[in-house]
Amino acid sequence: MNLEILTPEKKLFSSDVYGVQLPGIGGKFEILEKHAPLVSALGKGVVKVLIDKTQTQQFTITGGFAEVLDNRITVLAEGADEI
């Protein structure tokens, strides 16, 4: 599954991943392989990228949107930084 985290200034992350945990407006949610298509607003919080079952990488975002389609996740963040 491919994940891209984009801000208005740059592409912050782009790689194949096991899954991702996102800060939704109503709470956290997780996307894994073969997830149903989805578009969701994101709140301020931490994006936890599950590189594989043991390795993670984290980013803080100030809000934005996420789209899931055909095993591809695109996070459009208003602002983001790697932790």
RODO-2510 file (C-alpha; in nm, 4 decimals, decimal comma):
residues 83
     n   res          X          Y          Z
     1     m     0,0000     0,0000     0,0000
     2     n     0,1410     0,3409    -0,0948
     3     l     0,1265     0,6490     0,1313
     4     e     0,1983     1,0093     0,0360
     5     i     0,1940     1,2984     0,2835
     6     l     0,1809     1,6311     0,1032
     7     t     0,1840     1,9919     0,2255
     8     p     0,1433     2,3067     0,0150
     9     e     0,5229     2,3464     0,0256
    10     k     0,6544     1,9933    -0,0314
    11     k     0,6119     1,6167    -0,0433
    12     l     0,6949     1,5117     0,3136
    13     f     0,6681     1,1336     0,2745
    14     s     0,6182     0,8857    -0,0093
    15     s     0,6672     0,5112     0,0316
    16     d     0,5016     0,1720     0,0549
    17     v     0,3728     0,1099     0,4085
    18     y     0,1930    -0,1541     0,6147
    19     g    -0,0658     0,0963     0,7443
    20     v    -0,1240     0,4440     0,8850
    21     q    -0,3019     0,5892     1,1892
    22     l    -0,4634     0,9278     1,1295
    23     p    -0,6174     1,1971     1,3549
    24     g    -0,9734     1,2293     1,2251
    25     i    -1,2081     1,5084     1,3323
    26     g    -1,4055     1,2628     1,5496
    27     g    -1,1047     1,0608     1,6706
    28     k    -0,8168     0,8481     1,5495
    29     f    -0,8609     0,5843     1,2794
    30     e    -0,6352     0,3359     1,1040
    31     i    -0,6006     0,2404     0,7387
    32     l    -0,4650    -0,1016     0,6413
    33     e    -0,4275    -0,2799     0,3065
    34     k    -0,7441    -0,3227     0,0938
    35     h    -0,9364    -0,0574     0,2892
    36     a    -1,2611     0,0640     0,1320
    37     p    -1,2462     0,3961    -0,0558
    38     l    -1,2638     0,6888     0,1863
    39     v    -1,2300     1,0662     0,2055
    40     s    -1,1971     1,2137     0,5544
    41     a    -1,1224     1,5491     0,7144
    42     l    -0,8257     1,5395     0,9518
    43     g    -0,7771     1,7329     1,2724
    44     k    -0,4630     1,8511     1,4454
    45     g    -0,2584     1,5579     1,5743
    46     v    -0,0089     1,2829     1,5033
    47     v     0,0081     1,0692     1,1887
    48     k     0,1697     0,7359     1,2783
    49     v     0,3089     0,5590     0,9719
    50     l     0,3421     0,1823     1,0134
    51     i     0,6393     0,1085     0,7866
    52     d     0,6099    -0,2615     0,8721
    53     k     0,4840    -0,4561     1,1732
    54     t     0,7713    -0,3315     1,3942
    55     q     0,8956     0,0009     1,2510
    56     t     0,7056     0,3324     1,2671
    57     q     0,7571     0,6945     1,1710
    58     q     0,5540     0,9892     1,3065
    59     f     0,4503     1,3311     1,1788
    60     t     0,2487     1,6107     1,3371
    61     i    -0,0143     1,7784     1,1209
    62     t    -0,2280     2,0879     1,1715
    63     g    -0,5267     1,9474     0,9817
    64     g    -0,6176     1,8533     0,6285
    65     f    -0,7759     1,5684     0,4353
    66     a    -0,7043     1,2018     0,3611
    67     e    -0,8121     1,0020     0,0571
    68     v    -0,7967     0,6225     0,0319
    69     l    -0,8437     0,4660    -0,3116
    70     d    -0,7062     0,1456    -0,4680
    71     n    -0,4520     0,0720    -0,1914
    72     r    -0,3193     0,4277    -0,2129
    73     i    -0,3442     0,6811     0,0709
    74     t    -0,2957     1,0510     0,0071
    75     v    -0,2759     1,2872     0,3043
    76     l    -0,3117     1,6546     0,2126
    77     a    -0,1935     1,8388     0,5245
    78     e    -0,2226     2,2127     0,5866
    79     g     0,1087     2,1911     0,7719
    80     a     0,3219     1,8961     0,8835
    81     d     0,6546     1,8163     1,0474
    82     e     0,8375     1,4923     1,1173
    83     i     0,8685     1,4090     1,4865
***
